[in-house]
């Protein structure tokens, strides 16, 4: 699979995914921040899993798409898709298995644990009321995170809901960071697959990692980036793929 371009010379703009990933390592963690509806991004994630696992360098595959407390640790490499989905308590409505199954099963077949890293839905209500989450980012970053929540909800979210929803976002990032810390192994890399907003170094998961955990963050970008300068600050690399057809992502939110 050819990628359209990259903001860093990781083996050149046409370098295979494996070479680009290798150029970012060693690191305790590698975060791939995807656009959820871009099939090429899930293909890149699968190739990254296969590349790291083939070298014996993949400690674990962590997923935003599965909740904390669920994993494939008790399954063997011959487990079926159904067994894996059950172990991860997979939410098909939110995350189509057709898209993510190949990523997950590549790790399972390699004998690498797949671990849910997202904040469980059962804890979100408590997170919305947790004032300690307001100080997990510095003031400027927290304000930027609030702005990201507004933009992510197409500026349609009532203002009184901004702080509670920002707390959920921060809580998710903290949960994923804690999952990385638990899964890391010397000489290996934990791979986290998440949305690009969770992958950013200035607002997301990297902000909540201890200083002794080395992390590299990649944005998977379909088409041109809306703000290349901002991406250079927020990610160690941007891997571009073909643009997607225009879509009004706010249409559904407006209806609701």
N, C-alpha and C positions, 0 to 999 in steps of 0.2 A: 504494500500500500504506500503510495506516495503522498507525502504531506506537502501542502502548498508553500510553506515557508516557515521561518523561525526567526525569533529576534536575537538568537545567539548562534554562533557557528559551531554547533554540536555535531561535528562531522560533516557539515555542509547542509544546505537546505533539502537535499534529496537523500540524506542518510537514513538508513533503516531505523525503526523505532528502537531496536536493541542497542544500536550504537549511540543514539541520542541519550537513552537512559544511562548507559554506561559512562558517558561523559559527565554526568552529574554526580556520580558516585566516587568514593564511598560516602555514605550517609546513613545514619540510624533510621531515617524515615524519608520516603519519597511520596509526595502527595500529587496526585493527578486530579486537577480540578476541571471537570467536564461541563459541557452543555448537555443537559439530560436528554434532549431529543435529537442528538447528533449521532447516528449509528457509527460513523467513523471513529468517534471518541471511544465507544465501547470496544471497537476493534483494536485501537491503540492500547487500551487497558489490558486486553487479553494478550496481546503481543508482549507487553511489558512483563506480565506475570510469567509467561513462558520463557522470556529471556532471562529473568532473574532466577527462576526456578531451575532452569537448565544448568546454571552455573553454581547451584547450591547456595545462592545468596538471598533467597526470599524467606524471611523469618515468618511472615504472616501476611495475608490479604485482609485488610480492614475495609469495611463498607459503611458509608453513610446510609446505604439502602437497607440495612438491617439494624435492629436495635441491640443495644448493650444487653448482655446476658444470654445471647444466642450465638452459637458457633458450631463448626463441624468437627470440633476437637475429638468427639467420640466416634466419628465415622472413619472408615478406611478409604483408601484410594479408589476402591471399586464401587463406592456408594452410588445409588441411582439419583437422577435429578430429583425425583419425588422425595427421597430421603434427605437430600440436601436442603430442599425448600422447607421441609418440615423442621429440620434442625435449626434453620435460620428464622423460622416463623415468617416466611417470605410474604410480603404484601404485594400481591400481583396487580392490584388495582393501581397502586402508586408506582410500582417499578416492574414493568413487563419482563417476565422471565426470558422471553425471546431475545430481549436486548442484553440482559445481564447474565443470563445462564452461562454463555460461553466463557465469560470472564471468571465466574465463580468456579465452574467445573474445571477450568485449566489449572487452578490452584489445587482443587481436590484431587485431580488425577496425578498431580505432582507430589501428593502427600503433604501439602502445605495447609495449615489451618486457615479457615475463613472465619472471620470474627465480626459480629455486629458491633458497630462503634457509636451509633447514634443514641442520643438521649431518648429513653423510652417514653412513649406517649403518656404512660401512666404517671410520669414525673413532670410533665409539662405544666400542669396547673400549679404545682409547687414552685416551679422555676419562674412562672409569671409573677409570683409574689415575693421572690427571693431578692431582697435589696442588695445582698452581697455581690450579686452579679453586675450591679451598676458600677463597681469599682475594679472589675477585672481587666479593663482596658483603661489607658490614660484618657484624660478628658477629651482630647482632640479625636482620638480613635473611637471613643464611645459615641461622640457626636456623629462621626462619619458612619458608624454602624447604624445609628438611628436613621440617618439619611438613606442608607442602603435598604433598610426595612421599608421606608416610605416608597422608594423607587421600585423595590421588589413587589410591592402591592399596588403598583401603578398610581400612587398618590391618592388612593381611594380609601385607605384605612383611616378610620376616625382617630384624631390626634390622641385621645386618652388611651388608645390601644398601642401607641408607638413604644412606650417604655416596656410594657409587659411582653410585647412581641420581640423587642430587642433582647430582653432577658432570655427568651427561649433560644434565640440565635446564639447568644454568648454561651448559654448552657450546652447547646449542641457542640459548639467548638471545644468547650472544656471536656466534654465527655469523649470526643474523638481524640483529643490530646492525651487524656488519661489512658485510653485504650492503646495508643502508641507506646506509652511508657511501659505498660504491662506486657506488651508483646515483643519488645525489642530484644535482640540477641546480639552478643558480640560478633563482629565480623559479617553480620547480615543486615538486610534492609527490610523494614516494615513498609509495605505499600498500602497507602490509603487512597481509596477512590471516593471522591466526593464532588459536589458542585463547586464551581469555580469560586463562589463567594466564601466557602469554607477554607479554600486553599490559600487565600491571599495572606502574605506574610505580615501585612500591616494591620489586618483586622481579624483574621481567622485563626484556625487551629495552631499555626506556629506561635502565635502570641501567648499561648497557654502551655507551651512546652518548657520544661526545665532547661536552663542554659547548657547543661551537659548533654543534651540530646541534639545531635546535628540533623538538620532537615533541609531538603530541597523541594521546592514547590514549582509545579508546571501548570500553566493554564492551557487547556485545549480550547482553541478558538476557531469557530466556524466562520470563515470569511475574515474580513478586515476587523481589527480591533477598534472600538470606538475611541479609545484613548491610549495610544502606545506608550506615552511617557508615564502614565499611571501604571501600566502593566509592568514596565521595567522596574519600578519601585516595589511592586506587589509580588512579583514572581521571579524565580531564577531563570525561567525560560518560558516562551510562548510557542507552542507547536500549532501551526495553523492547518486547518483542513478546508475542504471546499465549502463555499457558502451554502446555507440552506435557503430554500424558497422563503420569501417574505411571509411573516405570520404575525397576526395581532395577538400577542400573548396576554393582553389585558382584556380581551373580549369576554372570556369566561368569568373573570373577576367582576367585570361590570354587570354581567347578568346576575351573579350571586348577590 
